[in-house]
Amino acid sequence: MSLSSSRDSGDLSWLPRPTDLSEELGKYIGKQVSYATHGIHRYPAKFIPQIPRFCLESYSRVGDDVLDPFMGSGTTLLESYILGRNSYGVDIHPLARMIAKVKITPLDPGHLDSMASRLFASIDADEDDNSEWIPEIPNRDHWFRPAVLADLATIKKHVWKIRKGDCQDFFKICFSSIIRKMSNSDADSLIPEVTSFRKKLDEQGKTSFDSIGKFENTVRNKLIDAEGLWRISRDVEENYRTVPVVKIIGKDAREIQLGDSEMDLAITSPPYASAVHYVSVHKLEMHWLGLIDDMAKLDGQIVGTSRAYVNEYRPWEPKTSIPELGRVLNGLVEKEKKSAYLVYKYFDDMRRNFAEMNRVLKRNGKYCMVAGENTLRKVRVPTYAILARIAVRSGFEVKAVYVYDVINRHLDIPRWNNSRIEKDHILVFQRKKAPTHRTL
């Protein structure tokens, strides 16, 4: 069967036979996946650092330039730095960019520890009314108790009085990481939610709202993480002739601020189609950090958004020559046209990303992408298969496919088999030619 006819039939036998990495990747747990600053702040849908490390070691060399167009909290960037590769990150989410900045910035632990001691002393000595530091949050009293609001305002006041720069950003991220835990929301919910389980724990006296104590303990733990990164940075300086560049370069994976043919390798785990309200996950933290003015606007700009308006999807008609996507759209249109439109928009945004990656990667440059499958309105969305189709149309060749069992790590995405352990795929694409399709 020819490659083209195999693709047209919807048969995935044209993809390389997957290599299973489950045994290798499954052994990494606990501190093994959160060493240095990898665990500096919770973030949804993170891949474990061993995944980008595998891609870096397999498809790049020391001194190469590596891009993550959906960098999230910066896992690829930190691993690239450790392995002597220059790295560049793109993400539209403002909190992701701040977390990534802190994650990749080595700070002198002695200086940071002294700053922490002074910060604790100033917070503990403050008896003022600091209510002016409390941000405007929709349904604020639903999310926070009055005493918690007062304590968080006091912490914010003194963190914000630190001189602007890398150290202040470190303490801001420490502050951000306690917001959800000090709220009335269930800390284990992906999206902030005051659950009956959380209310029951409150009634039983099993929850603590000591925000100042929580902040101080969190800072002490994050100081250990920062010291770990500092030690690694000393090793990096000794091991490599040139210290690797680490930069956050932009916000939009569909319009990357790089010149043509600059990158040797790209590694990413893109969002899922309309499966996670990525903005809502950290809405409480972003309000306290002052990172968002218009949540609806940001939500609409994100690849994989769940937001669409009637005047957008009502006149739209589902048309595609990608067989797997066609089956998804047909199934969704029967249930809800808006969902079909959102899925189409997601994959069209990913088509634009592939076109940009074709532009910024060097000839024969590799693009490693982690993707699985999810469900929407009980319709299976074989994301990895559709992305592989789009990649080929965008001038890439599929060089390798890997699979592995993934355990849910702060990721509440509806999966096709509804189990807690699923297969995710690492797709390895190689740039070959210019894109041949401008539409799906």
N, C-alpha and C positions, 0 to 999 in steps of 0.2 A: 504493500500500500504506500503510495507517495505521501510525503509530509503534508502537502496541501490538502489532499483528499481526506487524510486522517484528521486534520484539524476541522475541516468542514463537517465531518460526521459527528463531532462532539466526542470522539474517542480520545482518551488521554494516553493511549499507548505510545504516542510520539514523544512523551516526556521521558527523560532518562529514568531508569529504575531507581527508586529511592534507596538511599543508604540509611539504616536505622542507627541513630546516635543515642537512643534511650538509655542504654546501659552506661555510656560514658557521661552523659549530662545528668542522669538521674541520681548520681552519687553526691552531687553538690547541694548541700542544705545549710541552713543556719548562717553562721559567720562566713562560711565559704562563699556565699553569694552576696555578702554585705561588708566585705573587708574594705579597709580604708574608708572612703566617704561614699561608697555605693549605697549605704543605708541612711544617708543624711536626712532624707525626707521621704515619706510615703508618696508613691505616684502610681496611678493605675497602668496596667498592661506592660509593666517593665519586663524585658527579658533578662535572664540571669547573665552576669558578665562573661560567663564561659562561652556563651553563644557568639558575641562579637569577637572574643578572643580566638575562638576556633576559626572564624572567617579571616581574621587578621593574619593568623599564622599560616593559613592555607593559601591565601590569595594576595599577600602583600609582603613587602620587605621593609627593613629599617630605612627610614627617610622618606617613604612613600607618603602621598597626600590622600587622606581618607575623609569622606563626607558622610554625614548622617542627615538626610533631608527631613526626617521626622524624629529629631533627637530625643524628645521627651525630657527626661531628667539627666541625660548626658552619659549614659552607660558606655556607649561606643567611644565617646570622646576620651573618657578616663582610661579605658582599656588601650586605646591607641597611644595615648601619652605614655603609659607604663611600658608599652612595647616599642617605643621609639618611632612612632609614626606621627606625622603632622595631622591634625584633625580639625574639621570644621563642622559646625552644627547649625541647623535651621529648625525653628519651631515657632508657631504662631501663638502658643499659649504663654502669657507673661510669667506665670508662676514656674512653668517648666524652664524658661530661660534663666530665672533667678536661681532655681535649684541647681541647674547645670553649672552655672557660673561658680557657685559655692563648691560644688562637687569637684571641679577641675582646678581650683585655685589653692595651691599650697600656702599655708600660713604658719608662721613661727609659733610653735605651741607655747613657749614661755611667755611671749608677748600676749598671746590670746588668753592664757590663763590669768595673767595679771589684769587684763581688761575685764575678764569675767568676775574676778573678786571685787573690783571696784563697782561693777554693774550691780552685783548682788547687794553690796552695802548701800548703794544709793536707793535701790528699790525697797529694801527693808526699812530704811530710815524715812521713807516718804509717807507722810500722813495727810497729804493734801487731797482735795477733791479734784480728781483728774478726769471728770466726766467729759470734758471737752475733747479728750482723746478717743472717745468711743465713736466709731464710725456709724453712718446711717446704713443700717442693714434691714432689708424687708423682713417683717415679722421678727424683729430682733428679740422681743421678749419671749417668743416661742422657742428660740434657739438658745438663749442664754439667761441664766439667773442673775438678779441684780448684783449680788456679791461677786460673781464671776466677771461681769462686765466691769466692775470697779477695779478688780485685780488685774485684768487684762489691760485696762487703760493705763494703769500704773506701770506695768511692764513695758508697754508700747512707748510711753512717754520717755522712759530712760534709755531704751534701745535707740529710739529715734534721735536722742540727744548725742549719741556717739557720732564722731566725725564720719561723714559719708565715705564709703570705700569698701574694700574687701572684708575688713573685720566687721563693720556694721552689717553687711549683707549676711555674714555668718550668723550673727545673733538674730537677725530678722528671720532666717530660716529656722533657727531653733524655736523662736517665738511662734512661727507659723505651724510648726509640727505639733504644738500642744492645743491649737485652736479647736479642732474637732473633738479631742478628748475632753476638753473642758466645757464643751457645749452639751445640750440635752440630746444630741443625736447619738444614735448607736454608732460607736467607733468602728464597728465591723461592717457597716453598710457602705456600699460603694458610693452612693449618692447620700448626702445628709438626710437623715430620716429619724424622727422621734418614734421609735418602735415600742410595742407593748413589752418586749423583752427588756429594753432599757428602762422603761417605767417600773417594771417589776424589780429590777436590780436596785433602783433608787429607793423603792419602798422597803426593801430588805436591808438598806444601809450598806450596800456593797459597792457604791460608787463614791469617788472622791472628787471634790471640786476645789481642792487647794491649788489654785492656779500658780501662785508664786512658788510654792514648793515643787510643783511639777516642772515649772520652767527651769529652776535651778538644777534639778536632777537631770533634766534633758540636756542642758548646756554641759554639765559634767560628762555625760555620756558622749555627746558630740565632740567634746574636746579630745576624747580618746580617738575618735574617728579622724579628727583633724591631725592628730599626732601621727596616726598611721599613714596618712597621705604625705605628711612632711617627710617621714622616713623614706617613703617610696621616691619622693622627689629628689632626695639626696642620692639615692641609687641611680635614678634616671640621669642625673648630671654626671655621674661617674661612668656609667655604662655606655653613653652615646656621645659621640664627638660634638654633635649639635643638639641642644635641648629642643625637644619637639614643640612645635607651635600648636596651641589649642585656642580656637576662636569660635565664638558664636557670631555668625555672619548675616543673619536675616531671619525673616518670619514666615516666608511663603515657599513651600516646596514646589509650587507650580511656577515660580519666577525666582530662580536662585541667583544670588548676587555673586556670580563667579564668571570668569571668562571661558571661552571655548577650550575644551580638551585640557583642563587643568588637573583633574583628579585621576588618581590611579585606581581607587577602589571606593565603593559606597556600601554602607551597611545600614540597614534600618529595619524597624518593625512598624509599619504604617498603621493608622487607625483602622478599625473595623467599620463596615458600612452601617451607619445609623444604629449601632448597637450600644454605644455608651455616650451619655451626655457629658462629654469631656469637660465642658466649662462648669457644669453644675457640681461635679465631683469636688472641686476645691473652691466653691463660691464663698464659703464662710472665711476661709483663709485669705482669699483675694480681697474681700471687703476690708478685713483688718489691715492688710498690707497696703491698701490703697492702689491696687494694681488694675482695677477695672472700673470703667465709667459706664459702659453700655454692654451688659452681659449678652443681650439678644444679638447685638451687632457682632460681637466676637464669636458667638455660637454659630451664626450664619456663615462666617468666614472659614470655619474649620473644615478640613477634609474629613468626611464621615459625619457631617452634621445631621441632626435629627429635626432640623427646623426647615420648613418650606411653607410658602404662602400659596393660597388658592390661585392667585393670578399667575403663578409660576407653573403649577402642575396641571391645572385644569385644561389648558390648550395643548399640553404636551402629549405626544403619542409615542408609545414604546417601539423603537426601531433599532435593531442591532443585527449585525451579521455574526456575532459571537454566539455559538449555540448554547453554551452553559448559561450565559447572561440572558439570552432570549427565554429560556425555560424559567429562569427566576422571575423575570419581568412579567411573563404571562401568568405565573402563579400568583404574583402579588397584585396585579391589576384586578384580578377577580375578587380580591379581598379589600384592597384599598389602594387607590391610584397614587395617593401621596407617598406611600411606602415604596411603590415601584419607581416613582420619580426620584426619591432620595437615593435609592440604590444605583439607579442610572447615573445620577449626578456624582456619586462617590467614584464610580469606575471611570467616569469621564475626567474627573479631577486627577485620578491616578494615571490616566492616559497622558494628561498634561505633565505630570511629574516624570513619567518615563521619557517624554520628549525632551524635557530639561536635562534629565540624567544622560540621555544620549548626547546632548550638547556639551555638558561639562566634563564627561569622562573622556579619557584618552582612548585612542583606538585600541580595541581589545581590552579595555578596562572592564572590571567586573562590578556587578551590582548584586549584593547579597541581601535578600529580603525574607523576613520571617512572616509567615502568614498561615492561617488555618482556615476554618470555615465556621460560620455561625448561622443562626436562624432568625428570620424576621417574619412575623405573622405566621409562624409555623411553616414557613417556606425555607428550605435549605438553600444557603448561599455558599457555594464552593469557591470561596474567595481566592484561594491559592491558584486554582485552575483557571479562573477568569483572568487573574493578574498575569499568569503565564502567557495566555493568549494575547493580551494587550502588549506585553513585553516584546513578543515576536513581531507584532505589527509595528512596534516602535523601533525596530532596527536591532533588537537583541537576539542572541541565540541562547537557548537554555543549555547550560554546560553541566549542571549537576542538580540533584534534588536530594535533600536529607530530611528525615522525619525523626521526631522524638516525642516521648510522652511528656506532657507538661502538666505540672500540678498547679492548680489555681493559686496565683500569687497576687492578691488584691485585684482580681479581674472577674467581674460578674457578667460574662457575656453568654447569652443563650447559645449553647452548642447543639450540633445536630443530634448527638447521641445522649444528650442530657446527663452525661457522667461528669465526675470530678477530675478524671484524668483523660486527656485526649491527645491525639496526634496533632502536632503542629509541623509545618514544613519550613525548611530553609531552601529557598530557590536561589540558584546562582545563575545570573544572566551575564552574558558577555557582549559588549557593544561590537556590532559588525558593520552596520550601514545606517543610512538615514531612515527615519520613520517612513513607512509606506502607507499608513492610514491616518487621516486627520480627524476621523470620527470613529465611534464605536460601531 
